[in-house]
Amino acid sequence: MKKTGMIAAGVALAAVSGLAAVSEKMYSSMDTDGDGKVSRSEYLQNRAAAFVRLDANGDGYLDNTEFKFQTAIARCDQDKDGKLNAAEFATLNEQSFVRMDKDSDGFLTLAELN
């Protein structure tokens, strides 16, 4: 797996499960303006790019072979086709951002992700 794919997978696991620790390297890749925190916009841009990387067959959907989090697919699969399109994946990531932003300040810190 390419390095960007591993970062995407690590952030996806943290976002969906809350179980994986996010490394400083992963965190820095999301903090594009270098201010030491990840804004909602930075997070969602990172996740949109991750969708493209995770969509191995390029069909515009994440299925259970590309995205292993069946609970997340079931929860956000609005059209009930068993896979996530970009809009459904964005909904998942919006929900994840709100859940991870423990102090509700609109930013994610490394501490909030670990």
Salt bridges, closest charged atoms under 4 A:
GLU94 OE1 - ARG40 NH1 2.66
